[in-house]
Amino acid sequence: MDMDMAHYLLTEPRKKENAAAASPSKEAYRRLLAEKLFNNRTRILAFRNKPPEPENILAADTVSSYQAKPAKQRRYIPQSAERTLDAPDLVDDYYLNLMDWGSSNLLSIALGDTMYLWDASNGSTSELVTVEEDNGPITSVSWAPDGRHLAIGLNSSDIQLSDTSSNRLLRTLKGVHESRVGSLAWNNNILTTGGMDGKIVNNDVRIRDHAVQTYQGHSQEVCGLKWSGSGRQLASGGNDNLLHIWDMSMASSVPSAGRNQWLHRLEDHMAAVKALAWCPFQSNLLATGGGGSDRCIKFWNTHTGACLNSVDTGSQVCALLWNKNERELLSSHGFTQNQLTLWKYPSMVKMAELTGHTSRVLFMAQVNSSHQFLADTIDMLCLFFT
């Protein structure tokens, strides 16, 4: 790339002894190459004169093909509900979990003593079961992964398992808890139940002696339960303001073992921890929300137990849902604004805030196959499409 040397070699005459040997055609080629390469300039990168104007060697249509692509349009987020459903007799209790959306696109919603199913594909509603007054009201509900079987927790401490395809009660799990069952979570054939007695029990629904393992760590009601996507870790939140991370292998088959079995015991929240959501794109990331005296959404590395971030939302956090198609988190709130907030992760910038609810947005559920989510308050059900 020594341009001066290149110019010299191309333009200087050959030594005398080689002058006779040079053919006229080679000399003509050398002169033509020097003219095209250097444009009859003696120096390249010379600063004495103004640089020459560049030659227009690209056609107009070629230049247009290299123009920058237009910026991606911001996703439209509607501010009103797509559909609103009446929900009379919905129990106004922060610690319960009364709604779930199954893989078969059926929404289960408990209204007092009765469990209803709403078919999202055609909008029809059916009554699944009404429990006896002595056992009710219904305090929790959770779909099995197959989208066919439904677990129903009762105020009497019993748990019912129903086959929704035949509207048939399959079995009732008794003696698991000493008081109401407010939280449920499935892990394949294991149904994990959390009660007001502070106990967490793994129930293998395939066998007669279903209570196979117990987690001990909460001193008050267990109001939040969520298994990770891998099924190896369980998150539990309680009215004792505690968050526990449990490993599947650390459960005890002896309820009276009296030993600490948790992987992490996290005490950062200042109120009940009900809202739990495992991140779908990062297996060890857990989002949690605190009650009215806390109002924070916290993010945890469940391998190390480290709190990665904490955001004060200004309102009681009732439920959390990760968007399965975008890096976003949806939170529902109670006092004082009763709003839904869509956050961009990890910046936690508010992308949208929906304020149409007139009461606490106690429960949320998301269908597996789309961006639909449903927010549930004590006055109505509101179906949104994001």
Secondary structure, DSSP 8 states (H G I E B T S, - for coil): --HHHHHHHHHS---HHHHTTS-HHHHHHHHHHHHHHHTT-S-SS-SSS--------S-HHHHHHTS-----------SS-SEEEE-TT----TT-B-EEE-TTSEEEEEETTEEEEEETTT--EEEEEE--TTT-SEEEEEE-TTSSEEEEEETTS-EEEEETTTTEEEEEE-SS-SS-EEEEEEETTEEEEEETTS-EEEEETTSSS-EEEEE---SS-EEEEEE-TTSSEEEEEETTS-EEEEEGGG-BS-TT------SEEE---SS-EEEEEE-SS-TTEEEEEE-TTT-EEEEEETTTTEEEEEEE-SS-EEEEEE-SSSSEEEEEE-TTT--EEEEETTTTEEEEEE---SS-EEEEEE-TTSSEEEEEESSEEEEEE-
